[in-house]
């Protein structure tokens, strides 16, 4: 989707073209170059997109840099309230992450594939001033195959719980068709308006899940029936959709929720 916005769909490629002829002087061969059009390979699409994002400074190189800029520590942004429109919307970084598979309920799946996400948690950073702006990223949650509107989602800003809220909100109707729906039942009947309202996602989160998810997200999801892989090293370009600060036990970090444009093993 993003590649088509920054490049032509077909790549121009020069190929040699030879022609032969006969004359009184004998056989001759003439060489020329012909322009052919072909689709970009996946590798070429990734390279072209990264080149464009880096050229126009639309991506930062790690989640910690994004958090610092988001929370007005770099001095580039006048106020926290104005930050989103000034921030690069993408992060391109290497992460140590686990892959989480959320199974569909057998009687509601309609043969849809399981939900896939990635979780990366860094070591908490202790600081003396608990009221200081976050300077490091604690949790990165990436939801694959996101099909919602491409814009930043602003839930309960200022709380690590907003990442869990963002996840439930992004899943939308898929939540009730998965094993997670059994642990986050709706508090009132769904309607078209309710599914679009952030308060629906918020009220579906019992308090005991909030603090546990902020500290040990993969453990919480595994207890709910999700399959969690061993940690692996990946490189990902992802679109940031939400951030939330984490306060507690002397730690002051922030979480990032987003969806990946690509994920590659390194």
C-alpha atoms as a printed R data frame, in Angstrom:
    type eleno elety resid chain resno       x       y       z
1   ATOM     1    CA   UNK     A     1   0.000   0.000   0.000
2   ATOM     2    CA   UNK     A     2   2.728   2.498   0.967
3   ATOM     3    CA   UNK     A     3   5.002   1.544  -1.928
4   ATOM     4    CA   UNK     A     4   2.357   2.430  -4.519
5   ATOM     5    CA   UNK     A     5   2.173   5.934  -3.021
6   ATOM     6    CA   UNK     A     6   5.867   6.683  -3.603
7   ATOM     7    CA   UNK     A     7   6.721   4.772  -6.787
8   ATOM     8    CA   UNK     A     8   5.405   3.700 -10.167
9   ATOM     9    CA   UNK     A     9   3.998   0.149 -10.058
10  ATOM    10    CA   UNK     A    10   6.350  -1.083 -12.811
11  ATOM    11    CA   UNK     A    11  10.135  -0.902 -12.980
12  ATOM    12    CA   UNK     A    12  11.914   0.160 -16.161
13  ATOM    13    CA   UNK     A    13  14.632  -2.258 -17.196
14  ATOM    14    CA   UNK     A    14  17.070  -2.041 -20.103
15  ATOM    15    CA   UNK     A    15  17.596  -5.309 -21.965
16  ATOM    16    CA   UNK     A    16  19.901  -5.949 -24.960
17  ATOM    17    CA   UNK     A    17  18.273  -6.550 -28.334
18  ATOM    18    CA   UNK     A    18  20.158  -7.979 -31.271
19  ATOM    19    CA   UNK     A    19  19.222  -8.145 -34.939
20  ATOM    20    CA   UNK     A    20  21.037  -9.866 -37.807
21  ATOM    21    CA   UNK     A    21  21.047  -9.144 -41.541
22  ATOM    22    CA   UNK     A    22  22.777 -10.241 -44.735
23  ATOM    23    CA   UNK     A    23  24.435  -7.940 -47.250
24  ATOM    24    CA   UNK     A    24  27.012  -8.112 -50.056
25  ATOM    25    CA   UNK     A    25  29.646  -7.507 -47.402
26  ATOM    26    CA   UNK     A    26  28.478 -10.522 -45.436
27  ATOM    27    CA   UNK     A    27  26.338 -11.105 -42.324
28  ATOM    28    CA   UNK     A    28  26.055  -8.282 -39.827
29  ATOM    29    CA   UNK     A    29  24.696  -8.004 -36.292
30  ATOM    30    CA   UNK     A    30  23.283  -4.861 -34.761
31  ATOM    31    CA   UNK     A    31  22.910  -4.396 -31.020
32  ATOM    32    CA   UNK     A    32  20.592  -2.002 -29.225
33  ATOM    33    CA   UNK     A    33  18.920  -1.539 -25.863
34  ATOM    34    CA   UNK     A    34  15.207  -1.908 -25.330
35  ATOM    35    CA   UNK     A    35  13.212  -0.639 -22.359
36  ATOM    36    CA   UNK     A    36  10.976  -3.239 -20.746
37  ATOM    37    CA   UNK     A    37   8.574  -2.860 -17.846
38  ATOM    38    CA   UNK     A    38   8.286  -5.448 -15.094
39  ATOM    39    CA   UNK     A    39   6.794  -5.604 -11.588
40  ATOM    40    CA   UNK     A    40   9.051  -4.754  -8.651
41  ATOM    41    CA   UNK     A    41  10.234  -7.637  -6.509
42  ATOM    42    CA   UNK     A    42   9.400  -7.571  -2.795
43  ATOM    43    CA   UNK     A    43  13.022  -6.753  -1.957
44  ATOM    44    CA   UNK     A    44  13.029  -3.867  -4.445
45  ATOM    45    CA   UNK     A    45   9.773  -2.510  -3.018
46  ATOM    46    CA   UNK     A    46  11.186  -2.516   0.517
47  ATOM    47    CA   UNK     A    47  14.395  -0.842  -0.618
48  ATOM    48    CA   UNK     A    48  12.557   1.868  -2.567
49  ATOM    49    CA   UNK     A    49  10.178   2.580   0.319
50  ATOM    50    CA   UNK     A    50  13.004   2.818   2.871
51  ATOM    51    CA   UNK     A    51  14.947   5.119   0.559
52  ATOM    52    CA   UNK     A    52  11.924   7.426   0.247
53  ATOM    53    CA   UNK     A    53  11.203   7.471   3.995
54  ATOM    54    CA   UNK     A    54  14.839   8.198   4.850
55  ATOM    55    CA   UNK     A    55  15.097  10.909   2.191
56  ATOM    56    CA   UNK     A    56  12.124  12.816   3.596
57  ATOM    57    CA   UNK     A    57  12.846  11.943   7.245
58  ATOM    58    CA   UNK     A    58   9.619  10.023   7.688
59  ATOM    59    CA   UNK     A    59  11.131   7.238   9.810
60  ATOM    60    CA   UNK     A    60  13.288   7.006  12.930
61  ATOM    61    CA   UNK     A    61  15.777   4.218  13.493
62  ATOM    62    CA   UNK     A    62  14.652   2.841  16.861
63  ATOM    63    CA   UNK     A    63  11.655   2.920  19.253
64  ATOM    64    CA   UNK     A    64  13.593   4.806  21.955
65  ATOM    65    CA   UNK     A    65  14.169   7.736  19.591
66  ATOM    66    CA   UNK     A    66  10.475   7.808  18.763
67  ATOM    67    CA   UNK     A    67   9.529   7.845  22.460
68  ATOM    68    CA   UNK     A    68  11.941  10.671  23.254
69  ATOM    69    CA   UNK     A    69  10.612  12.786  20.407
70  ATOM    70    CA   UNK     A    70   7.010  11.930  21.205
71  ATOM    71    CA   UNK     A    71   7.391  13.055  24.815
72  ATOM    72    CA   UNK     A    72   9.053  16.338  23.881
73  ATOM    73    CA   UNK     A    73  12.582  15.509  25.042
74  ATOM    74    CA   UNK     A    74  14.428  16.351  21.861
75  ATOM    75    CA   UNK     A    75  13.286  19.974  21.793
76  ATOM    76    CA   UNK     A    76  11.953  19.612  18.224
77  ATOM    77    CA   UNK     A    77   8.313  19.931  19.299
78  ATOM    78    CA   UNK     A    78   6.808  22.904  21.063
79  ATOM    79    CA   UNK     A    79   4.228  21.086  23.162
80  ATOM    80    CA   UNK     A    80   3.169  17.506  23.770
81  ATOM    81    CA   UNK     A    81  -0.246  18.265  22.307
82  ATOM    82    CA   UNK     A    82   1.272  19.197  18.948
83  ATOM    83    CA   UNK     A    83   3.629  16.248  18.651
84  ATOM    84    CA   UNK     A    84   1.811  13.778  16.388
85  ATOM    85    CA   UNK     A    85   1.719  15.978  13.304
86  ATOM    86    CA   UNK     A    86   5.453  16.682  13.628
87  ATOM    87    CA   UNK     A    87   6.601  13.138  14.335
88  ATOM    88    CA   UNK     A    88   7.830  10.709  11.679
89  ATOM    89    CA   UNK     A    89   5.045   8.115  11.380
90  ATOM    90    CA   UNK     A    90   7.379   5.123  10.890
91  ATOM    91    CA   UNK     A    91  10.056   3.287  12.866
92  ATOM    92    CA   UNK     A    92  12.627   1.064  11.157
93  ATOM    93    CA   UNK     A    93  14.493  -0.975  13.744
94  ATOM    94    CA   UNK     A    94  15.934  -4.307  14.784
95  ATOM    95    CA   UNK     A    95  14.142  -5.905  17.731
96  ATOM    96    CA   UNK     A    96  14.260  -8.994  19.895
97  ATOM    97    CA   UNK     A    97  10.650 -10.142  19.727
98  ATOM    98    CA   UNK     A    98   8.277 -13.064  20.192
99  ATOM    99    CA   UNK     A    99   5.547 -13.935  17.729
100 ATOM   100    CA   UNK     A   100   2.082 -14.432  19.211
101 ATOM   101    CA   UNK     A   101  -0.630 -16.423  17.443
102 ATOM   102    CA   UNK     A   102  -4.196 -15.767  18.604
103 ATOM   103    CA   UNK     A   103  -6.376 -18.774  17.631
104 ATOM   104    CA   UNK     A   104  -9.857 -18.280  16.226
105 ATOM   105    CA   UNK     A   105 -12.813 -19.898  17.935
106 ATOM   106    CA   UNK     A   106 -13.706 -23.074  15.994
107 ATOM   107    CA   UNK     A   107 -17.408 -22.267  15.727
108 ATOM   108    CA   UNK     A   108 -16.864 -18.627  14.674
109 ATOM   109    CA   UNK     A   109 -13.736 -18.660  12.569
110 ATOM   110    CA   UNK     A   110 -15.386 -18.987   9.127
111 ATOM   111    CA   UNK     A   111 -12.012 -20.403   8.064
112 ATOM   112    CA   UNK     A   112 -10.267 -17.084   8.733
113 ATOM   113    CA   UNK     A   113  -6.542 -17.254   9.544
114 ATOM   114    CA   UNK     A   114  -5.387 -16.857  13.128
115 ATOM   115    CA   UNK     A   115  -4.450 -13.377  14.352
116 ATOM   116    CA   UNK     A   116  -0.693 -12.733  14.430
117 ATOM   117    CA   UNK     A   117   1.205 -10.141  16.442
118 ATOM   118    CA   UNK     A   118   4.740  -9.455  17.663
119 ATOM   119    CA   UNK     A   119   5.841  -8.327  21.129
120 ATOM   120    CA   UNK     A   120   9.198  -6.815  22.044
121 ATOM   121    CA   UNK     A   121   9.966  -5.865  25.656
122 ATOM   122    CA   UNK     A   122  13.140  -4.078  26.735
123 ATOM   123    CA   UNK     A   123  14.589  -3.999  30.229
124 ATOM   124    CA   UNK     A   124  12.898  -1.368  32.443
125 ATOM   125    CA   UNK     A   125  14.827   1.830  33.067
126 ATOM   126    CA   UNK     A   126  14.769   3.173  36.619
127 ATOM   127    CA   UNK     A   127  14.873   6.933  37.128
128 ATOM   128    CA   UNK     A   128  14.794   9.161  40.186
129 ATOM   129    CA   UNK     A   129  12.102  11.570  39.011
130 ATOM   130    CA   UNK     A   130   8.903   9.577  38.551
131 ATOM   131    CA   UNK     A   131   7.191  12.596  36.974
132 ATOM   132    CA   UNK     A   132   9.771  12.999  34.196
133 ATOM   133    CA   UNK     A   133   8.778  12.399  30.587
134 ATOM   134    CA   UNK     A   134   9.561   8.854  29.348
135 ATOM   135    CA   UNK     A   135  12.899   8.541  27.596
136 ATOM   136    CA   UNK     A   136  12.866   4.850  26.649
137 ATOM   137    CA   UNK     A   137  10.512   2.397  24.992
138 ATOM   138    CA   UNK     A   138   9.413  -0.541  27.134
139 ATOM   139    CA   UNK     A   139   6.920  -2.524  25.033
140 ATOM   140    CA   UNK     A   140   6.452  -2.665  21.268
141 ATOM   141    CA   UNK     A   141   3.261  -4.415  20.115
142 ATOM   142    CA   UNK     A   142   2.875  -4.973  16.355
143 ATOM   143    CA   UNK     A   143  -0.372  -6.320  14.907
144 ATOM   144    CA   UNK     A   144  -0.088  -7.996  11.505
145 ATOM   145    CA   UNK     A   145  -2.660  -7.580   8.712
146 ATOM   146    CA   UNK     A   146  -4.297  -4.527  10.231
147 ATOM   147    CA   UNK     A   147  -7.281  -3.512   8.094
148 ATOM   148    CA   UNK     A   148  -8.414  -0.331   9.820
149 ATOM   149    CA   UNK     A   149  -8.045   3.312   8.892
150 ATOM   150    CA   UNK     A   150  -4.470   4.485   8.431
151 ATOM   151    CA   UNK     A   151  -4.200   7.141  11.122
152 ATOM   152    CA   UNK     A   152  -2.939   7.517  14.659
153 ATOM   153    CA   UNK     A   153  -5.318   6.160  17.270
154 ATOM   154    CA   UNK     A   154  -5.466   8.207  20.455
155 ATOM   155    CA   UNK     A   155  -6.949   6.290  23.346
156 ATOM   156    CA   UNK     A   156  -6.216   6.914  27.023
157 ATOM   157    CA   UNK     A   157  -2.956   8.773  26.460
158 ATOM   158    CA   UNK     A   158  -0.707   8.746  29.492
159 ATOM   159    CA   UNK     A   159  -1.247   5.134  30.525
160 ATOM   160    CA   UNK     A   160   0.477   1.907  29.551
161 ATOM   161    CA   UNK     A   161  -2.957   0.315  29.575
162 ATOM   162    CA   UNK     A   162  -3.784   2.250  26.423
163 ATOM   163    CA   UNK     A   163  -1.671  -0.233  24.434
164 ATOM   164    CA   UNK     A   164  -3.907  -3.108  25.489
165 ATOM   165    CA   UNK     A   165  -6.894  -0.883  24.763
166 ATOM   166    CA   UNK     A   166  -5.440  -0.067  21.340
167 ATOM   167    CA   UNK     A   167  -4.961  -3.754  20.594
168 ATOM   168    CA   UNK     A   168  -8.566  -4.627  21.441
169 ATOM   169    CA   UNK     A   169  -9.847  -1.622  19.513
170 ATOM   170    CA   UNK     A   170  -7.765  -2.562  16.443
171 ATOM   171    CA   UNK     A   171  -9.037  -6.146  16.486
172 ATOM   172    CA   UNK     A   172 -12.618  -4.882  16.286
173 ATOM   173    CA   UNK     A   173 -15.056  -7.688  15.369
174 ATOM   174    CA   UNK     A   174 -12.114 -10.134  15.176
175 ATOM   175    CA   UNK     A   175 -11.840  -9.934  18.969
176 ATOM   176    CA   UNK     A   176 -15.092 -11.838  19.554
177 ATOM   177    CA   UNK     A   177 -14.057 -14.481  17.000
178 ATOM   178    CA   UNK     A   178 -10.836 -15.295  18.866
179 ATOM   179    CA   UNK     A   179  -9.872 -16.819  22.208
180 ATOM   180    CA   UNK     A   180  -9.258 -13.305  23.548
181 ATOM   181    CA   UNK     A   181 -12.951 -12.501  23.231
182 ATOM   182    CA   UNK     A   182 -13.720 -14.993  26.002
183 ATOM   183    CA   UNK     A   183 -11.472 -13.074  28.408
184 ATOM   184    CA   UNK     A   184 -12.661  -9.613  27.370
185 ATOM   185    CA   UNK     A   185 -16.453  -9.885  27.175
186 ATOM   186    CA   UNK     A   186 -18.415  -6.799  26.095
187 ATOM   187    CA   UNK     A   187 -19.927  -4.740  28.881
188 ATOM   188    CA   UNK     A   188 -22.895  -3.671  26.792
189 ATOM   189    CA   UNK     A   189 -24.490  -4.919  23.526
190 ATOM   190    CA   UNK     A   190 -22.471  -4.145  20.443
191 ATOM   191    CA   UNK     A   191 -23.726  -1.778  17.824
192 ATOM   192    CA   UNK     A   192 -22.087  -0.144  14.846
193 ATOM   193    CA   UNK     A   193 -21.369   2.916  16.960
194 ATOM   194    CA   UNK     A   194 -20.090   0.868  19.897
195 ATOM   195    CA   UNK     A   195 -17.526  -0.965  17.771
196 ATOM   196    CA   UNK     A   196 -16.117   2.392  16.644
197 ATOM   197    CA   UNK     A   197 -16.138   3.909  20.096
198 ATOM   198    CA   UNK     A   198 -12.913   3.671  22.092
199 ATOM   199    CA   UNK     A   199 -14.860   3.392  25.325
200 ATOM   200    CA   UNK     A   200 -16.023  -0.062  24.251
201 ATOM   201    CA   UNK     A   201 -12.434  -1.325  24.171
202 ATOM   202    CA   UNK     A   202 -11.697   0.343  27.497
203 ATOM   203    CA   UNK     A   203 -14.616  -1.175  29.385
204 ATOM   204    CA   UNK     A   204 -13.750  -4.642  28.126
205 ATOM   205    CA   UNK     A   205 -10.450  -4.703  30.057
206 ATOM   206    CA   UNK     A   206 -10.687  -5.956  33.668
207 ATOM   207    CA   UNK     A   207  -8.201  -4.289  35.979
208 ATOM   208    CA   UNK     A   208  -6.246  -7.468  36.681
209 ATOM   209    CA   UNK     A   209  -5.324  -7.751  32.998
210 ATOM   210    CA   UNK     A   210  -4.109  -4.162  32.732
211 ATOM   211    CA   UNK     A   211  -1.146  -4.206  35.078
212 ATOM   212    CA   UNK     A   212  -0.193  -7.768  34.140
213 ATOM   213    CA   UNK     A   213  -0.155  -6.982  30.426
214 ATOM   214    CA   UNK     A   214   2.030  -3.920  30.952
215 ATOM   215    CA   UNK     A   215   4.652  -6.024  32.771
216 ATOM   216    CA   UNK     A   216   4.423  -9.465  31.102
217 ATOM   217    CA   UNK     A   217   2.332  -9.243  27.922
218 ATOM   218    CA   UNK     A   218   3.418 -12.557  26.390
219 ATOM   219    CA   UNK     A   219   2.722 -14.436  29.648
220 ATOM   220    CA   UNK     A   220  -0.764 -12.923  29.892
221 ATOM   221    CA   UNK     A   221  -1.622 -13.811  26.290
222 ATOM   222    CA   UNK     A   222  -0.222 -17.316  26.675
223 ATOM   223    CA   UNK     A   223  -2.480 -17.950  29.686
224 ATOM   224    CA   UNK     A   224  -5.425 -16.860  27.558
225 ATOM   225    CA   UNK     A   225  -4.760 -19.566  24.997
226 ATOM   226    CA   UNK     A   226  -2.374 -17.813  22.614
227 ATOM   227    CA   UNK     A   227   0.732 -19.513  21.229
228 ATOM   228    CA   UNK     A   228   4.000 -17.652  21.915
229 ATOM   229    CA   UNK     A   229   7.260 -18.383  20.087
230 ATOM   230    CA   UNK     A   230  10.778 -18.192  21.428
231 ATOM   231    CA   UNK     A   231  12.456 -14.766  21.137
232 ATOM   232    CA   UNK     A   232  14.069 -14.065  17.797
233 ATOM   233    CA   UNK     A   233  15.926 -11.189  16.163
234 ATOM   234    CA   UNK     A   234  13.893  -9.352  13.541
235 ATOM   235    CA   UNK     A   235  14.048  -6.165  11.512
236 ATOM   236    CA   UNK     A   236  10.783  -4.337  10.991
237 ATOM   237    CA   UNK     A   237   9.434  -1.181   9.446
238 ATOM   238    CA   UNK     A   238   6.238  -0.330  11.273
239 ATOM   239    CA   UNK     A   239   3.645   2.410  11.351
240 ATOM   240    CA   UNK     A   240   3.065   3.827  14.831
241 ATOM   241    CA   UNK     A   241  -0.595   3.995  15.828
242 ATOM   242    CA   UNK     A   242  -0.474   4.733  19.553
243 ATOM   243    CA   UNK     A   243   1.847   5.332  22.488
244 ATOM   244    CA   UNK     A   244   1.296   5.153  26.235
245 ATOM   245    CA   UNK     A   245   3.491   5.910  29.230
246 ATOM   246    CA   UNK     A   246   4.299   3.311  31.857
247 ATOM   247    CA   UNK     A   247   4.492   4.397  35.487
248 ATOM   248    CA   UNK     A   248   5.330   2.097  38.354
249 ATOM   249    CA   UNK     A   249   8.106   0.622  40.499
250 ATOM   250    CA   UNK     A   250  10.363   3.570  39.703
251 ATOM   251    CA   UNK     A   251  10.283   2.809  35.962
252 ATOM   252    CA   UNK     A   252   9.362   5.457  33.416
253 ATOM   253    CA   UNK     A   253   9.137   4.056  29.921
254 ATOM   254    CA   UNK     A   254   6.539   4.175  27.170
255 ATOM   255    CA   UNK     A   255   4.833   1.547  25.028
256 ATOM   256    CA   UNK     A   256   4.303   1.665  21.273
257 ATOM   257    CA   UNK     A   257   1.465   0.006  19.369
258 ATOM   258    CA   UNK     A   258   1.583  -0.231  15.597
259 ATOM   259    CA   UNK     A   259   1.413  -2.459  12.571
260 ATOM   260    CA   UNK     A   260   4.346  -3.715  10.492
261 ATOM   261    CA   UNK     A   261   4.913  -2.923   6.841
262 ATOM   262    CA   UNK     A   262   7.442  -5.759   6.744
263 ATOM   263    CA   UNK     A   263   9.174  -8.106   9.167
264 ATOM   264    CA   UNK     A   264  12.373  -9.951   8.269
265 ATOM   265    CA   UNK     A   265  14.577 -12.350  10.210
266 ATOM   266    CA   UNK     A   266  18.126 -11.157  10.882
